[in-house]
Amino acid sequence: MFTTEQIKTAHSKVKSGADFPSYIKKIKTLGVTHYETYVTDGHVDYHGANDYTAKVPAKYEPLVISDYPKSEEFKTELIAHQQGKTDFLTFIKMCATFGIEKWEICMDKMTCTYYDKAGNEILAEEIPQD
C-alpha cells in the first residue's frame, strides 16, 4: 500500500493547478481510491483498499473558513488557479475566503467535489484525463 512519503513525492511536482491532473494519475497508480483535503490547515486523508488510510498532517497555521460560501466567486478563482495563474497557498486562502472547507477527490469517478462547512456540495468537476 502507498505511504505518505510516496504521496509527498508525487505532490512535490505540483507547481500550480495546471499540474493537478498528472498528480492524480500518479497517486491513483499508487493505490489511492479517494482523499479529502481540508482547507483549515491543509491536512489530507488518503484512502485505499481495505479501509487503509494514510494521513498527511497539517501544512500551515489554521485558516478561518467563511460561514457564507460564495460559489460564483470561488468558481471564477478556481478557473484561474487551474490555468496556472495562482500558486497553491493563494488557492487555499481563496477557498477559505469563499467558504470552501474541503474538497474530495474520487479516483473511480475522476471527480473533484468542493464542500462548504455545512457539508453542502458547492461544485463537482471532472478531472481531465488527457
Biotite code that builds the C-alpha atoms (Angstrom):
import biotite.structure as struc

atoms = struc.array([
    struc.Atom([0.000, 0.000, 0.000], chain_id="A", res_id=1, res_name="MET", atom_name="CA", element="C"),
    struc.Atom([1.072, 3.612, -0.527], chain_id="A", res_id=2, res_name="PHE", atom_name="CA", element="C"),
    struc.Atom([2.892, 5.745, 2.035], chain_id="A", res_id=3, res_name="THR", atom_name="CA", element="C"),
    struc.Atom([2.711, 9.424, 2.904], chain_id="A", res_id=4, res_name="THR", atom_name="CA", element="C"),
    struc.Atom([6.275, 9.756, 1.555], chain_id="A", res_id=5, res_name="GLU", atom_name="CA", element="C"),
    struc.Atom([5.165, 8.487, -1.865], chain_id="A", res_id=6, res_name="GLN", atom_name="CA", element="C"),
    struc.Atom([2.270, 10.957, -1.803], chain_id="A", res_id=7, res_name="ILE", atom_name="CA", element="C"),
    struc.Atom([4.575, 13.847, -0.814], chain_id="A", res_id=8, res_name="LYS", atom_name="CA", element="C"),
    struc.Atom([6.990, 12.965, -3.623], chain_id="A", res_id=9, res_name="THR", atom_name="CA", element="C"),
    struc.Atom([4.187, 12.998, -6.185], chain_id="A", res_id=10, res_name="ALA", atom_name="CA", element="C"),
    struc.Atom([2.781, 16.242, -4.755], chain_id="A", res_id=11, res_name="HIS", atom_name="CA", element="C"),
    struc.Atom([6.176, 17.960, -4.857], chain_id="A", res_id=12, res_name="SER", atom_name="CA", element="C"),
    struc.Atom([5.872, 18.056, -8.656], chain_id="A", res_id=13, res_name="LYS", atom_name="CA", element="C"),
    struc.Atom([2.675, 20.124, -8.493], chain_id="A", res_id=14, res_name="VAL", atom_name="CA", element="C"),
    struc.Atom([3.508, 23.788, -9.003], chain_id="A", res_id=15, res_name="LYS", atom_name="CA", element="C"),
    struc.Atom([0.034, 25.036, -9.974], chain_id="A", res_id=16, res_name="SER", atom_name="CA", element="C"),
    struc.Atom([-3.474, 23.851, -10.715], chain_id="A", res_id=17, res_name="GLY", atom_name="CA", element="C"),
    struc.Atom([-2.333, 23.016, -14.246], chain_id="A", res_id=18, res_name="ALA", atom_name="CA", element="C"),
    struc.Atom([-0.210, 20.164, -12.809], chain_id="A", res_id=19, res_name="ASP", atom_name="CA", element="C"),
    struc.Atom([-3.096, 18.629, -10.865], chain_id="A", res_id=20, res_name="PHE", atom_name="CA", element="C"),
    struc.Atom([-4.315, 16.019, -13.414], chain_id="A", res_id=21, res_name="PRO", atom_name="CA", element="C"),
    struc.Atom([-0.867, 14.382, -13.695], chain_id="A", res_id=22, res_name="SER", atom_name="CA", element="C"),
    struc.Atom([-0.622, 14.274, -9.886], chain_id="A", res_id=23, res_name="TYR", atom_name="CA", element="C"),
    struc.Atom([-3.981, 12.494, -9.676], chain_id="A", res_id=24, res_name="ILE", atom_name="CA", element="C"),
    struc.Atom([-2.881, 9.925, -12.255], chain_id="A", res_id=25, res_name="LYS", atom_name="CA", element="C"),
    struc.Atom([0.293, 9.247, -10.293], chain_id="A", res_id=26, res_name="LYS", atom_name="CA", element="C"),
    struc.Atom([-1.338, 8.718, -6.894], chain_id="A", res_id=27, res_name="ILE", atom_name="CA", element="C"),
    struc.Atom([-4.060, 6.584, -8.480], chain_id="A", res_id=28, res_name="LYS", atom_name="CA", element="C"),
    struc.Atom([-1.315, 4.206, -9.663], chain_id="A", res_id=29, res_name="THR", atom_name="CA", element="C"),
    struc.Atom([-0.069, 4.066, -6.052], chain_id="A", res_id=30, res_name="LEU", atom_name="CA", element="C"),
    struc.Atom([-3.448, 2.695, -4.928], chain_id="A", res_id=31, res_name="GLY", atom_name="CA", element="C"),
    struc.Atom([-5.244, 5.814, -3.662], chain_id="A", res_id=32, res_name="VAL", atom_name="CA", element="C"),
    struc.Atom([-9.003, 5.378, -4.128], chain_id="A", res_id=33, res_name="THR", atom_name="CA", element="C"),
    struc.Atom([-10.068, 8.784, -2.789], chain_id="A", res_id=34, res_name="HIS", atom_name="CA", element="C"),
    struc.Atom([-8.891, 11.547, -0.483], chain_id="A", res_id=35, res_name="TYR", atom_name="CA", element="C"),
    struc.Atom([-10.043, 14.668, 1.328], chain_id="A", res_id=36, res_name="GLU", atom_name="CA", element="C"),
    struc.Atom([-8.042, 17.875, 1.644], chain_id="A", res_id=37, res_name="THR", atom_name="CA", element="C"),
    struc.Atom([-9.049, 20.200, 4.480], chain_id="A", res_id=38, res_name="TYR", atom_name="CA", element="C"),
    struc.Atom([-8.599, 23.908, 3.802], chain_id="A", res_id=39, res_name="VAL", atom_name="CA", element="C"),
    struc.Atom([-8.405, 24.838, 7.503], chain_id="A", res_id=40, res_name="THR", atom_name="CA", element="C"),
    struc.Atom([-4.844, 23.569, 7.994], chain_id="A", res_id=41, res_name="ASP", atom_name="CA", element="C"),
    struc.Atom([-4.011, 21.562, 4.869], chain_id="A", res_id=42, res_name="GLY", atom_name="CA", element="C"),
    struc.Atom([-4.171, 18.087, 6.386], chain_id="A", res_id=43, res_name="HIS", atom_name="CA", element="C"),
    struc.Atom([-5.132, 15.359, 3.949], chain_id="A", res_id=44, res_name="VAL", atom_name="CA", element="C"),
    struc.Atom([-6.615, 11.900, 4.457], chain_id="A", res_id=45, res_name="ASP", atom_name="CA", element="C"),
    struc.Atom([-5.703, 9.478, 1.647], chain_id="A", res_id=46, res_name="TYR", atom_name="CA", element="C"),
    struc.Atom([-7.734, 6.284, 1.390], chain_id="A", res_id=47, res_name="HIS", atom_name="CA", element="C"),
    struc.Atom([-7.012, 2.955, -0.285], chain_id="A", res_id=48, res_name="GLY", atom_name="CA", element="C"),
    struc.Atom([-8.398, -0.561, -0.391], chain_id="A", res_id=49, res_name="ALA", atom_name="CA", element="C"),
    struc.Atom([-9.399, -2.454, 2.767], chain_id="A", res_id=50, res_name="ASN", atom_name="CA", element="C"),
    struc.Atom([-10.058, 0.713, 4.813], chain_id="A", res_id=51, res_name="ASP", atom_name="CA", element="C"),
    struc.Atom([-6.392, 1.768, 4.538], chain_id="A", res_id=52, res_name="TYR", atom_name="CA", element="C"),
    struc.Atom([-5.800, 5.443, 5.352], chain_id="A", res_id=53, res_name="THR", atom_name="CA", element="C"),
    struc.Atom([-2.610, 7.480, 5.245], chain_id="A", res_id=54, res_name="ALA", atom_name="CA", element="C"),
    struc.Atom([-2.825, 10.880, 6.920], chain_id="A", res_id=55, res_name="LYS", atom_name="CA", element="C"),
    struc.Atom([-0.677, 13.832, 5.931], chain_id="A", res_id=56, res_name="VAL", atom_name="CA", element="C"),
    struc.Atom([-0.545, 16.272, 8.858], chain_id="A", res_id=57, res_name="PRO", atom_name="CA", element="C"),
    struc.Atom([-1.323, 19.989, 8.835], chain_id="A", res_id=58, res_name="ALA", atom_name="CA", element="C"),
    struc.Atom([0.840, 22.050, 6.476], chain_id="A", res_id=59, res_name="LYS", atom_name="CA", element="C"),
    struc.Atom([0.203, 25.588, 7.711], chain_id="A", res_id=60, res_name="TYR", atom_name="CA", element="C"),
    struc.Atom([-1.315, 27.617, 10.506], chain_id="A", res_id=61, res_name="GLU", atom_name="CA", element="C"),
    struc.Atom([-5.112, 27.279, 10.685], chain_id="A", res_id=62, res_name="PRO", atom_name="CA", element="C"),
    struc.Atom([-7.220, 29.499, 8.456], chain_id="A", res_id=63, res_name="LEU", atom_name="CA", element="C"),
    struc.Atom([-10.720, 30.684, 9.237], chain_id="A", res_id=64, res_name="VAL", atom_name="CA", element="C"),
    struc.Atom([-13.268, 29.314, 6.777], chain_id="A", res_id=65, res_name="ILE", atom_name="CA", element="C"),
    struc.Atom([-16.086, 31.714, 5.926], chain_id="A", res_id=66, res_name="SER", atom_name="CA", element="C"),
    struc.Atom([-19.529, 30.606, 7.092], chain_id="A", res_id=67, res_name="ASP", atom_name="CA", element="C"),
    struc.Atom([-21.033, 32.018, 3.912], chain_id="A", res_id=68, res_name="TYR", atom_name="CA", element="C"),
    struc.Atom([-19.945, 30.310, 0.706], chain_id="A", res_id=69, res_name="PRO", atom_name="CA", element="C"),
    struc.Atom([-19.582, 32.466, -2.387], chain_id="A", res_id=70, res_name="LYS", atom_name="CA", element="C"),
    struc.Atom([-19.825, 29.842, -5.084], chain_id="A", res_id=71, res_name="SER", atom_name="CA", element="C"),
    struc.Atom([-19.665, 32.096, -8.147], chain_id="A", res_id=72, res_name="GLU", atom_name="CA", element="C"),
    struc.Atom([-16.572, 33.936, -6.904], chain_id="A", res_id=73, res_name="GLU", atom_name="CA", element="C"),
    struc.Atom([-15.000, 30.607, -5.978], chain_id="A", res_id=74, res_name="PHE", atom_name="CA", element="C"),
    struc.Atom([-15.619, 29.171, -9.455], chain_id="A", res_id=75, res_name="LYS", atom_name="CA", element="C"),
    struc.Atom([-14.021, 32.197, -11.117], chain_id="A", res_id=76, res_name="THR", atom_name="CA", element="C"),
    struc.Atom([-10.887, 31.963, -8.967], chain_id="A", res_id=77, res_name="GLU", atom_name="CA", element="C"),
    struc.Atom([-10.736, 28.181, -9.367], chain_id="A", res_id=78, res_name="LEU", atom_name="CA", element="C"),
    struc.Atom([-10.535, 28.567, -13.144], chain_id="A", res_id=79, res_name="ILE", atom_name="CA", element="C"),
    struc.Atom([-7.633, 30.995, -12.741], chain_id="A", res_id=80, res_name="ALA", atom_name="CA", element="C"),
    struc.Atom([-5.862, 28.506, -10.459], chain_id="A", res_id=81, res_name="HIS", atom_name="CA", element="C"),
    struc.Atom([-6.430, 25.648, -12.894], chain_id="A", res_id=82, res_name="GLN", atom_name="CA", element="C"),
    struc.Atom([-4.857, 27.756, -15.620], chain_id="A", res_id=83, res_name="GLN", atom_name="CA", element="C"),
    struc.Atom([-1.718, 28.087, -13.501], chain_id="A", res_id=84, res_name="GLY", atom_name="CA", element="C"),
    struc.Atom([-2.276, 31.752, -12.569], chain_id="A", res_id=85, res_name="LYS", atom_name="CA", element="C"),
    struc.Atom([-2.048, 31.190, -8.790], chain_id="A", res_id=86, res_name="THR", atom_name="CA", element="C"),
    struc.Atom([0.054, 29.021, -6.500], chain_id="A", res_id=87, res_name="ASP", atom_name="CA", element="C"),
    struc.Atom([-1.340, 26.516, -4.017], chain_id="A", res_id=88, res_name="PHE", atom_name="CA", element="C"),
    struc.Atom([-1.236, 28.764, -0.928], chain_id="A", res_id=89, res_name="LEU", atom_name="CA", element="C"),
    struc.Atom([-3.059, 31.532, -2.800], chain_id="A", res_id=90, res_name="THR", atom_name="CA", element="C"),
    struc.Atom([-5.662, 28.968, -3.848], chain_id="A", res_id=91, res_name="PHE", atom_name="CA", element="C"),
    struc.Atom([-6.073, 27.728, -0.255], chain_id="A", res_id=92, res_name="ILE", atom_name="CA", element="C"),
    struc.Atom([-6.574, 31.249, 1.103], chain_id="A", res_id=93, res_name="LYS", atom_name="CA", element="C"),
    struc.Atom([-9.123, 31.919, -1.628], chain_id="A", res_id=94, res_name="MET", atom_name="CA", element="C"),
    struc.Atom([-11.008, 28.737, -0.672], chain_id="A", res_id=95, res_name="CYS", atom_name="CA", element="C"),
    struc.Atom([-11.191, 29.879, 2.969], chain_id="A", res_id=96, res_name="ALA", atom_name="CA", element="C"),
    struc.Atom([-12.395, 33.348, 1.978], chain_id="A", res_id=97, res_name="THR", atom_name="CA", element="C"),
    struc.Atom([-15.120, 31.925, -0.254], chain_id="A", res_id=98, res_name="PHE", atom_name="CA", element="C"),
    struc.Atom([-16.321, 29.337, 2.288], chain_id="A", res_id=99, res_name="GLY", atom_name="CA", element="C"),
    struc.Atom([-14.792, 26.112, 0.974], chain_id="A", res_id=100, res_name="ILE", atom_name="CA", element="C"),
    struc.Atom([-13.988, 23.757, 3.865], chain_id="A", res_id=101, res_name="GLU", atom_name="CA", element="C"),
    struc.Atom([-12.634, 20.793, 1.916], chain_id="A", res_id=102, res_name="LYS", atom_name="CA", element="C"),
    struc.Atom([-12.511, 19.011, -1.369], chain_id="A", res_id=103, res_name="TRP", atom_name="CA", element="C"),
    struc.Atom([-12.753, 15.320, -2.063], chain_id="A", res_id=104, res_name="GLU", atom_name="CA", element="C"),
    struc.Atom([-11.143, 13.511, -4.965], chain_id="A", res_id=105, res_name="ILE", atom_name="CA", element="C"),
    struc.Atom([-12.719, 10.273, -6.175], chain_id="A", res_id=106, res_name="CYS", atom_name="CA", element="C"),
    struc.Atom([-10.357, 8.225, -8.345], chain_id="A", res_id=107, res_name="MET", atom_name="CA", element="C"),
    struc.Atom([-13.037, 5.882, -9.729], chain_id="A", res_id=108, res_name="ASP", atom_name="CA", element="C"),
    struc.Atom([-15.206, 8.735, -10.991], chain_id="A", res_id=109, res_name="LYS", atom_name="CA", element="C"),
    struc.Atom([-12.220, 11.067, -11.600], chain_id="A", res_id=110, res_name="MET", atom_name="CA", element="C"),
    struc.Atom([-14.081, 13.899, -9.886], chain_id="A", res_id=111, res_name="THR", atom_name="CA", element="C"),
    struc.Atom([-13.168, 16.682, -7.503], chain_id="A", res_id=112, res_name="CYS", atom_name="CA", element="C"),
    struc.Atom([-16.001, 17.894, -5.295], chain_id="A", res_id=113, res_name="THR", atom_name="CA", element="C"),
    struc.Atom([-15.797, 21.035, -3.132], chain_id="A", res_id=114, res_name="TYR", atom_name="CA", element="C"),
    struc.Atom([-17.840, 21.400, 0.077], chain_id="A", res_id=115, res_name="TYR", atom_name="CA", element="C"),
    struc.Atom([-18.745, 24.199, 2.463], chain_id="A", res_id=116, res_name="ASP", atom_name="CA", element="C"),
    struc.Atom([-18.659, 23.963, 6.281], chain_id="A", res_id=117, res_name="LYS", atom_name="CA", element="C"),
    struc.Atom([-22.214, 22.614, 6.404], chain_id="A", res_id=118, res_name="ALA", atom_name="CA", element="C"),
    struc.Atom([-21.237, 19.736, 4.108], chain_id="A", res_id=119, res_name="GLY", atom_name="CA", element="C"),
    struc.Atom([-23.106, 21.144, 1.118], chain_id="A", res_id=120, res_name="ASN", atom_name="CA", element="C"),
    struc.Atom([-21.673, 20.429, -2.308], chain_id="A", res_id=121, res_name="GLU", atom_name="CA", element="C"),
    struc.Atom([-20.535, 23.697, -3.891], chain_id="A", res_id=122, res_name="ILE", atom_name="CA", element="C"),
    struc.Atom([-19.051, 22.335, -7.103], chain_id="A", res_id=123, res_name="LEU", atom_name="CA", element="C"),
    struc.Atom([-18.262, 18.940, -8.624], chain_id="A", res_id=124, res_name="ALA", atom_name="CA", element="C"),
    struc.Atom([-15.838, 18.757, -11.533], chain_id="A", res_id=125, res_name="GLU", atom_name="CA", element="C"),
    struc.Atom([-14.443, 16.042, -13.718], chain_id="A", res_id=126, res_name="GLU", atom_name="CA", element="C"),
    struc.Atom([-10.657, 15.755, -13.597], chain_id="A", res_id=127, res_name="ILE", atom_name="CA", element="C"),
    struc.Atom([-9.112, 15.943, -17.098], chain_id="A", res_id=128, res_name="PRO", atom_name="CA", element="C"),
    struc.Atom([-7.626, 12.641, -18.234], chain_id="A", res_id=129, res_name="GLN", atom_name="CA", element="C"),
    struc.Atom([-5.569, 13.706, -21.219], chain_id="A", res_id=130, res_name="ASP", atom_name="CA", element="C"),
])
